């Protein structure tokens, strides 16, 4: 009977856990509004870039950076920033305004 006592105790604990459930931390979804400004402003940033309004594009990107609050939004911002940097770098050889905007964006990235 001595060996049955620990076994019954273990079975009782397993049954109690099965009945009550083993609840861990409930994951809360990140609010969709945290990404909404990023998604909306991304189009604005790219539109300004295509219109060759380079300084306005960098300003919009800078304002967008202030709205980033989640890791997902940070990743999206980083990708957008790199895309803008690449585009500015490609035209900065022939366009002085693009060169100036490229420098401004480089300083924005360095100030993180």
Protein Blocks (a to p, Z undefined) as FASTA:
>chain_A
ZZmmmmmmmmmmmmmmmmnopaddddddddfklmmmmmmmmmmmmmmmmnopaklmmmmm
mmmmmmpmbfklmmmmmmmmmmmmmmmmmmmmmmmklmmmmmmmmmmmmmZZ
